[in-house]
Amino acid sequence: MKHPTPLAIATLGGGLIAVTYGLARFMFGLILPSIRADIAMTSTLAGVIGALPFVSFVLAILAAPTVARTLGVRWAATVAAGFALAGLAAIANAPGPWVLAFGVLTCGISTGLSTPVMASAVNMTVRPALQGRVNAAINAGTSLGVAAAGPAVLWWADAWRPVYLAAAGLALLALLAAAAKLPGRAPRPTDRAAISQPRVSRRQWLDITRMSILAAAMGFVSALYWVFAPDFAVQAGGLSSAGTAWMWLAVGVGGLAGGAAGDLVQRHGHAISHAFALAVLAASLTLLAADPSNVVLGLVSAAAFGGAYMTLTGLYLVGGTQILAQRPAQGPVIPFLAIACGQIAGSPVGGWLISAHSYGAAFGAFAAVGLGIALLSLWLVEASAPKPWSAAYCEE
């Protein structure tokens, strides 16, 4: 099979990520107020269920490089879309919290598989000069999925089950597209030196560790917004489902800025880019806490959050694949695993803070943590000088 063009890979990969991330993983927070109106849950239980896709994401992303190597890109991506289809369908038909939790957990598996698989596809089919840009564009597919969720909620109002059934239909389309259009396995090397795994240097381990510490902190802070921002706007701000749907659309549209993460790093460097994006993410939580009933402020907060989150994940994706350039399927695994670990902790801690204190206190506390990490990142990223998170690793 002839390899797809970089544009085709970006389109196919972006579509898969839109389904597995934007719909299967992150739509839950938008739909949560309607789900809680139908299925009785405390804030603490909602926080625990909201953490489940991050748990399954961790397990899946650890297995993803082996899955991609064993099945090849085409069938590994098909499996990822299949898990999204199964999880979304289970949520749509959930009679209570247990089936809901199962569906959310299954959706997280699809997310964990999709990013390393598409990183392998990019490495196999796209020339090195374009790989950072294509990876960032694929990562921005999350924003398309999130943005699509907003109009779906506006169309169906509080009928959340049809929204999830429609998302399951899109997952089926992604499954068919992956099976038909993505490449299979890369040609097998014949010499022993090419077959053996390249050694990862001490400098590479240090830099991937620094990046992952920041990624975990970002995941912790962002989890509160993904799971509880719409619920905050409804419960504390009195917004309707339509108002929160517009917020989620703003998250998706703002997140499209994350497609320029690779270019942002080239112009300003990782340290400044990372600190700025994380400070904007913290500011988005503060804006929502300031007045959750203000629709305009909520839209600004949502757009800022979307842009900051997708820029940060783009930085981690591009940085990971550059640091471990000789292992493209494993490059995103460590920082994205760190994001998920932070989100596993952030979701229930946020739920507990809301139950014990208030939405405003929880969002204010998480914003303060985010701002502190943004300042710390200026030092932590620069600590990997002289060439932090760059393609220079390929030269060693």
Buried (B, 14 or more C-beta within 10 A) or exposed (E): EEBBEBEEBBBBBBBBBBBBBBBBBBBBBBBBBBBBEBBEBEBBBBBBBBBBBBBBBBBBBBBBBEBBBEBBBBBBBBBBBBBBBBBBBBBBBBEEBEBBBBBBBBBBBBBBBBBBBBBBBBBBBBEEEBBBBBBBBBBBBBBBBBBBBBBBBBEBBBEBBEBBBBBBEBBBEBBEBBBEBBBEBBEEEEEEEEEEEEEBEEBBEEBBEBBBBBBBBBBBBBBBBBBBBBBBBBBBBEBBBBBBBBBBBBBBBBBBBBBBBBEBBEEEBBBBBBBBBBBBBBBBBBBBBBBBEBBEBBBBBBBBBBBBBBBBBBBBBBBBBBBBBBBBBBBBBBBBBBBBBBBBBBBBBBBBBBBEEBBBEBBBBBBBBBBBBBEBBBEBBBEBEEEBBBBBBEEE
